[in-house]
Amino acid sequence: MGSIEESAKDCLTKLATGASYTLSEIDKSTVATWVALKVIIGEHNDAAKAVSRQTDRSLFRENRIPPNGFRILIAACGDARLETVFAKTASKVMTRRPTINELDTGLPYNIQCTSFGFGRLFVHAIYTTTDADLQPIFNEAGIVYTLWPLSEEPITWPPKRSITYDEAASIARTLLDIDKLPDVTRVFKV
């Protein structure tokens, strides 16, 4: 997985330092793959709350593409309290019409949110093995960018403004508001 680290190094350095930069579709894919790697590795710190299945991890190792169910947001944050923060929450949710994918993962959790700071870069990744539509959770054009799933539009960095510590904390607590989405029911609290 060292090649993922090396591939992302240049883009991450520019994002973390707040350098003027336009991320192409390839850059976004490279950084998203790095984030997915960190999220999946981060599960080992609390394996009891893991969401990724062995089949997803094996496929990721093979094709270097974030597994289905990933949504990754990035923002700039100039608050020193977020430069080295790492937060993860996990839960079990069901859509109103659960699929076999939701019912038979073999894991007690099926959704997690991981947020971390890296210099001036704030990353928020949501990963679920359900069919929940995660699009409405958070998006503020020009300030918080969707890195994954990919879009053809480039990302101009840095954003119009940096998010505040409170805004970053609100984004990190996304999972606490997951049951506000249509067609989603929380099975148990985080």
N, C-alpha and C positions, 0 to 999 in steps of 0.2 A: 504494500500500500504506500510505500515511500514515493512511488512515482506520482501518486495523487497529490501528495504534499508538495513535491517539487514543481508539478505543473501549475499549482495554484499560488505559489509563492509570490510571483510578480504582481498578480491581481490583488492578492490579499494585502501586500505591502502598501499598494496605492490606496486601497480602501481604508486600511487601518490608520494611515497617516493623513487622510483627508485630501490627498493629491487630486488635482483635476484629472478626470479620466472618464472615458466613455466605454462602458462594458458592452462588448459585442455578444452575440448569441453564444459563441464559443466560450468567451470569458465567463458568461453567466453559468453555462453548463459546467465549466471547470470549478468554479467556486461552489456551486450547488453540490457537486460530487464531493468536494472537500467537506462541506457542512454535513452531508449525509454520513460520511465516514465518521466524523466527530460524534454525531448523534448515536450512531450504532455502537461505536466504541464506548461512549458514555453510559450505555446500558450496562456494561460490565461493572460499573461502580455500584449499581443497585439492581442486580440481576433479577430480583423478585418482582420488579416492576417493568421488566422488559416487554416490549411490544413486537419487535422484529422477530420473525420466525426464521428458523434455520434455512428454509428454502429461499427467503428473501435475502438473507445475508450471503448465501452462496451465489445467487444470481447477481447481486451487487458486486461481489468479488470478481465475478466473471466478466460482466459487461460494463462496470464502472458508471452506472446510471442510477440515480436515486430510485429506490423501489416505488411502486405505485402507492399512493396514499401520502406522499410527502408534499408539503407546502412550505416554502422557505421565503421569509421576508427579511429584508435588510434595511437599515436606517443608519444615519450618522448620529452619534451621541457624544457630545463633548464633555460630559460629566465624568470626572475622575472615578467616581464610585462604580462606574460600569465598565471600566477598562479591563478588568480581569474577573468579572462576575460569571458564574455558571449556575443556572437554576433549571430543574427538571421536575415536572409533575406528570402523573399518569393516572388514568381512570379507565373505567369500563363504560362504554355507551352502546346503545342500540338505536338503529334507525327505526322508524315506525313500521317499516316492512323489512325485518332483518333477513339477511341472506345467509346461506350456509357459511360463507366466509366469516361472518361475524359470530356465528354460533359455535364454530368448530375450530378455533385457532389453537386450542390446547394451552393458552396462556390466560392468566387472570385479568390482564389489561389489554385494551385494544386501541388506545389512543394516548399519545404523550406530547407534551410541549416542552421544548428545550430552548432556553434563551441564554445567550452569552455575549459578553463584550470582548472585543479584541482591539485595543487601541481606541480609535474613534468609530470603529464599526460595531454596530449592534445587530445581532442575528437572532431570529426567532424561527424555529422549525417546528412544524406540527407534523406528526406522523401517525397515521391510523391504518388499521387493517379493515376498517368498515367502509361502507359506501357513502358515508356522510359527506355532504357538500360543504366544504370548509371555506368556500370563497367569501361569504359575507362576514367573516369574523373581524377582520381589521384591514383597512386600506385607506391611505390618505395620499392622493396623487401628488407626486413630486416630493414627498417627504419620506414615506415608507414605500419601498419598491418590492414587488413580487419577483423573486429570483427564480423560483421554481413553483409550479410548472413553467417551462420556458415560454416566452413570447418573442416575437420577432423584433419588437421595439428595443433599441439599445437603452441602457441606463446611463444617464449623465450624473457623474459623481463629482463633487459632493452634492447632496440634495439641496433644495431651496433653503432649508433650515435644518438644524439638528433637533432631534427629539429631546425632551426633558427627561430627567430621571423618573418623574411621576408617569410620563407617557410610556417609557420603557417598562416600568413596573406594571402598568395596566396591560400592555401587550403580553408580558410574561405571564400574567394571570388569566390569559385567554381561556384556558381549560376550565376555570371556575365558572365561566359564562357559557360553556358549550351547550347547555340545555336550552339556551335562548334561540338556538338555530331551529329552523323548521325541520320537522321529521327526525329530531334527535331527542333521545331520552337517556339521562344518566342512570346507570344501573347502581353505581355506588360512588360516593364522594371520594375525592383525592385525599 
